[in-house]
């Protein structure tokens, strides 16, 4: 399983922050060309927007995740979208087909992550890939599933975060509550953050 919107062999043709005729203020996502033209959901979440913008993203879909981020997939073939607004999707659900709609120079998918404040952020750390042009294979970036989790709400913990949750739990840095749940989507108070930092720094 991966956090990529594509599978198989792929090429990064434009990186996050890259400047050029299309992105005078810096490219706000990563552009992929892939052997497999299907576009997949890079997260579990809810489809927020299915729309068409001929002067920008073309046919695009925006998916909201449990952390409040928006995962935006752009330039799909018009009419190829298989989901609708309000629909729950799992990671690797087929969303549509890679195309060349909107303001583009060729067939590709533009993948952008906006944070909870709706500001674009580098999506590469989330995907676990380098922010560098080149040819890769999604198999090289598969997420290792962590087995034998100890929390009652294990199923609510995103696959990409499970390894980290397991490590901080084993180290006694971040523990569950009295009911044995981790509550992965809950906000962290300053008091809780202080306790976590003190444990991590062994203060």
Steps between C-alpha positions, in 0.01 A plus 500: 500500500624852423397862548551569130220590257649268238634143489779329310772684313478879499696814419498823699491773237457803728595531866347689789626860508634486144482831313423547133255650248209317663607564862654844548438477875610137524326175409254407774505124450677216319432392141509131406490310174438129556486179298163423663264788418263430790505761777452368854395654831822563695314490833188385677252785507195673362471648153446873550500632145455361149531785252630621166713813450607541135754771585671327788467154651273367228299201624596465865401333826572616855498247787498603867682280752466462878778754561310774318721492191372518145652262244444652155536292181490697176488486118300177473320396183166678504223253582741242644437583867354201686413671828266775612504772766415367845614145422732319741803346330779271612862540406563363148138540390508583128401866464532558126734492201814705441437760231591841364206722594545857621822701480751230403765413243439125497339199669581478872349523848570797725480395866477773760446494876349800676528504878218564746542874433456434126864586428703284257774292661768270361321167437824299470547423872145364511567281198845402625668593172779745408402841369715439196438441131566144392354160421386279787274206588225512760616164638807679637280718720260247648400552863579216736190406695558473873344194660388436856395853584374533856228766480128429474468756220788365289279505192470880524877550483609581144734246341771761441507588873486152654874441513556831681210435740641158580847644569388784730269262684773239552736774621241627748501844339138514390250265658132429465233613743347310792265313267784363285433723200748723317248753361710582190275780378478691829678838543798521738493753785809695609503297822500172308770631266718594798471146639585343162804726453622437854481124445670520160779721633520299825471817708 
